[in-house]
Structure formats: structure tokens, C-alpha cells
């Protein structure tokens, strides 16, 4: 069950506490570890969502899985979630924490989708251009491959999308042919 407001509030509290304790990077590493375990193990995620497994058993399982790999702040946060019955929302809170961390550190995420994988020279050129364009922000480049684009690229940043793909051009040409301006509209 998704609850973005709940995830944002809990993750904001964790971020504020980690800033106050000067442990932001440590907590971020813990959060990334939690995220990787939630993604890699469907059983772990199912255990978190299970209403049958009691809170003390969930805490024991989490302790067995992570041991001393989590910091005191993160362990306390996870313990709080389990005691409040909010552990099912942990994967969502992890993503909300990472998003809020990026806002705190002024990190912009740019996603580029291409028809084939990019080489390092092109990636560096895009990163260099994006860094010059986005003032006072660090840039994080993520890439995806979608063969349906045929060629070109799609660039996404925040709520902006720039589509310079062959697929878009073909769709635009098809629309122009379907709406033939040289054929009379009178019937």
C-alpha cells in the first residue's frame, strides 16, 4: 500500500535527526543498504508487509539480517517503524529519504534514455553540459536503454522532458499524413 505523505514525513524526520547528529552520510549508506535488501529479497519485503508475523519476530529477523551493519540512528528508526506498525512502508520511506537527501545536497537527477548504450565520451559530454546548465547543483546522470526509440535520445530532468528520438519524429510524421492539409475538408 503506497502512502507518499507518510513516507515523506517519516523520512524527513530521519533526515532532520541525521543532520542534527551530523550522521547524514552514514544514514544514507544505511538507507541504500536497506533499499538493496528490499529490492534483492522479495521474502524480506513480504515479511515487512505480513500482518501475521508479530513485531518482536520482525525485529529479530531485521537484526539477524543486518546485525551491526546499521548505525544507531537507523536501527532506532527501523525499531520505531516496527513498533508503530509502519514497517510495510519501509521501501517507500527509503526512496523518500533518498529524494529528500538529494534536495538537501542540491543534487539534480538527469535521466537519459537511448536506443543503445552510451559510451563514456558521450556520457561525459552530457554530464559536462548538464553541470554547466544547472547552476549551484550537483548532477547525477542515470541512463536507460529503450530499443523502441530507434535512435536519438529522451532526456528527463525534474518535470521536464526533451524527446529527440526517431520514434517521436515518426509519430509526428504519421500525424501530419493523417491530417493532410492539401485534401479539402469539405465533404
Helices and strands as residue ranges (DSSP letters): H 4-20, H 24-40, H 42-49, H 55-66, H 72-84, G 87-89, H 90-104, E 107-114, H 120-133, E 138-145, G 147-149, E 152-157, E 160-165, H 166-178
